[in-house]
Amino acid sequence: MSIAATPKGERRRQALVEAAADLILEGGIDAVRHRSVATRAGLPLASTTYYFDSLDDLVTCAVHFNSVRELDVMGDWVREVPEAPRAVGSTADLIVDLLIGPQAIGPADRERLISRYERYVATARHPELRDVQLEMREQLDELLIELLHRCGRDVHTDQLRRLVAVVDGAVLGGLGELDPDPRALARGILIDVVDTVAPPADA
């Protein structure tokens, strides 16, 4: 990877990463092209090849930037959840809030979710993204564990992925429908599995 050795160079490189990251959110990985990134960043076209070894290198940095940005928001939200024992329904609500978003899904939220799941699928075609995706998955698991502890629950970490799989399946199914409601679908299924994966601590 080309190294930006000066503060100006580092600022330019970061501007390119952020431009590519925004393009991914708007149009997916296929939207990232040298010219489109340079135009969005307001920099010369040659800068995209000067600061990055390849387009895949730039995409990887942009995906990582988006992942960190998303996880930071999630982390701030989890830390604001008051610690208190919660029933299975309330716990399911919070899991859905964390993994989908604490509100009804609007156009911007839909695009954010599409971008997230495109990253998951892209790892099959872009091996260089796998490390980024694995790192995000691990940090997401840690946030989910913290959330469940705040709900007064023990966590069977070996089964934690069942909760994420429920939400992933609901979102992917909902995004393909004209009037998606993945929150309600995910919540309904979560209620059946939360106590198995994360029983109340005093049970």
N, C-alpha and C positions, 0 to 999 in steps of 0.2 A: 504494500500500500504506500502511495506517495505520502510523504510527511510534509505538512505545512510548518516550516521552520520559524516563521515569524508570526507575530500577533495578527497582522493583516491576512496572512495566508490561512491561519487557523479560523479567522472569521469568515473568510470566503468558503473554506471547506465546510464549515458548519452551516452556512447559508445554503449551500448545495444539498446537504443532507436534509435540512428542514424543508426545502422546496420539494425534494423527491418524496419525503414523508407525506407532505400535504397532497401531492399528486396521487400517491397510493390510496389515501383516504377517499379521494374524489373519484378515482377511476380504476383502482386496482394496480397491481404490479405492471401490467401491460402499458399503463399510462406513463411509466418512467422511460423517457428517452433523453438522450444527451441534449437535444435542442430544447425540449420542453422544460427540462430541469434548469438549464442555463437561463432561459427566458423568464421562468418563474423567479429565479434568484436574482435576476438583473445583472448577470455576469456573462463574460465572453464564452462562446461555445467551447473553446479550447480548455477552459478551466475544468470541465467535467472529466477530461482525460488527464489533465495535469495532476489533479489531487486524488484520482482514483485509478486503480490498475485496470478496471473494466466496469462495464455497466452492472454486472452482477455484484461487484464490490460496492458500488454506490447503492444498489437495491438493498443489500444486506445491512449497510449502515442505516438506511432509511427505515427499514423494518425494525431494527433494534431501537431506533429513536422513537418510533410509534409505540413500541412495546413498553419502553420505559415511561413514556408520557402517560399511557393508559394505566400502568401499574401504580404510578404515583397518585393518580386520582383515586384509584381503588383503595390504596393504602390509607390515604387521608380519610376516606369515608369510613373504613373499618375502625380506625382509631377513634372516631366520633360516636360509635355505637356504645351506649351505656352497658356496663356489665350487669346482667340480671338473668336469673333462670327464666327460660321461655318455653312455652308449649310448642308442639311440633308445627302447628300452623304458622305461628309467628317466626319460628326459626326458618321455615321454608320461604316465607316472605323475604327475609333478609338475605338468604342465599340467592334468590332470584334478583333482588336489588343489586347485590354485588356483581353477579355474573352477567346480567343483562342490562341493568341500570335501574335506578330508583324512581322510575316514572313510566308513564305510557310511552310506547314507541312512536316517535315522530319521524319525519323524513331524515333528519340528521342522525338520529339514533340508528335508524335502519342502515344508513350508509356505513356507520361505524361498525355495526355488527357484521355487515357483509365484508368489510375490509378485514375484520378479525378472522373470520372463517376462511377467507381467501388466503390469508397467511398460513393457516393450518394446511390447506390443500397444496399450497405452493411448495411446501417442504418436500413433497413427493417428487417434484420436478426440479427443484433447486436445492441440492444437498447442502450448499453453503448456508442455507437458512436454518438447518436443523438445530445447530447449536443455539441460535437465537431463540427458536421455538421451545427447545427443551428448558432453557434458562427461564423463559417466561412461565412455562408450565410449573416449574418448581416454585417460583415466587408466588404464583397464583394459588398453589396448594398451601403455601405458608399463610397467605392471607385468609384462605378459607378455614384453616385450622384455628387461626386467631379469632375469627368471627364466631366459630362454633364454641370456642372456650368462653367468649363473652356472653354466649347464650346459656352458659352453665352446663355445657355438655362435654363428655369425654369423646375422644375421636379415635376410631379404629383406622389408623392412617393407611393400612393396607387395602381398605375399601373406599378410601376417599374419592377415588376417580369415578365411583358410581354416581356420586352427586353431580360431578361435572358432566359426565356422560348424559345424564338425564336432561340437563339444561342444553347441552350441545345439540342433542337430538331434537328437542322442542324448538330451538331457534332455527335449525336447518329446515325442519318441516314447515315452520311458520313463515320463513322468508320466501318459500315457494308458493305461498297462497296469496290471493288477492287481498284478503282482509286478515292478516296474520295476528294471532294473539299468543305468541310463544310464552308469555309470562304466565297466563292462566294454565296452559298445558303443562309447563314445567312445574308449577306449584302443585298441581294435582298429583303428579307422579312423585315429586319430592316428599310429599306427606306420607307416602307409603314406604319410603326408604330411609328417611332421616333418622328415625329411632334405631335402625339397624346399624347405620354407619356411625352415628354420634348419639348414643343414648344419654339421657339426663345423668349428670355427674353423681347424683344421690341415688340412682337406681340400684 
